[in-house]
Amino acid sequence: MKIFKKTVLGLLSVTLAIGIGGWLDYDATTADPIQFDEGDMLLVARGDSLSSIIRRFEEEKRIQKSWPYLLYARYHELGDHIHFGEYRFEEPITIDRLISILSSGDYQIQYRVTVLEGWTFDRMREEFDKAEPLRNITVEWDDWKIMAEIGLPDLHPEGQFYPDTYFYHKGETDLDMYRIAYWKMQKRLENAWANRTDNLQLEDRNELLIMASIIERESLLQGEQPHISSVFNNRLAKGMRLQADPTVIYGLGDKFKGNITRKHLRTDNPYNTYTRWGLPPTPIALPGEGALMAAARPLQTKSYFFVAKGDGSHKFSETLAEHNAAVRKYQLGK
């Protein structure tokens, strides 16, 4: 009798399991989809589980009961890894389709923030601070704390972040973006250094980054960047001062009001390349890939001077006499 009862109970258990499994396969995936209308959004926060999301659907009347969907997910061992963020749906979907979307991160609403070439790190921080719905956890931090959180507490932040358009989802932090931008710059910098020319007057990647930042600030036309790089490379090779106005402006900081003067050029500070030899101590801006490659591969010329022509381009000269004539023509109007 005991053996008979055990056998009957075993058969009932198997039959019940098969029945529930078959019912879940059918009912939860096809017969009763989760109700979404066009443009509906689902927010999955950090720490949300599939179970909590399904229970929320019941509260929002998107499904009648949550337990069939919870059983379905557990029976098929689904939903262990889901992506947080915002999702937009246009129509009702089945539970297996929802789990597939949450597990892959598809259909997430993306936001973006753009950092332009030639911006300073301070300008980049301003843009990140106002980006929404980015979680701005670094607003009250100083620059050094940001670098410390990235893992580089002694590195000056200027020039270390790649200017680009960065995409993010709701729930991500500005620190996440800084990390991405930093490592993106390191990859671009490594590539430029690996492709440098043999006669380059730069000692290491840091000097290349500094030079690229100067080139970025000196140029409005990317096509001129290799020629501008050539001028600075030639001046370094000959032992001349760089005499780059953007380095002086950077060194002035808030004291610069829009017009550079003779007094500015004569006032010494670590960034004044009119009074000091060689490169400034740090980059002065965020250089793009064009400036990085130009710094690594300057055009082969005999140019030692250039002056702005007023239309975004420059006049390049090989001698001081030619340069002075160009200054009179384009700057003094004589």
Beta strands, then each sheet from edge to edge (+ up, - down):
strand 1: 40-44
strand 2: 85-89
strand 3: 111-114
strand 4: 165-168
strand 5: 305-308
strand 6: 314-317
sheet 1: 1+ 2-
sheet 2: 3+ 4-
sheet 3: 5+ 6-
end
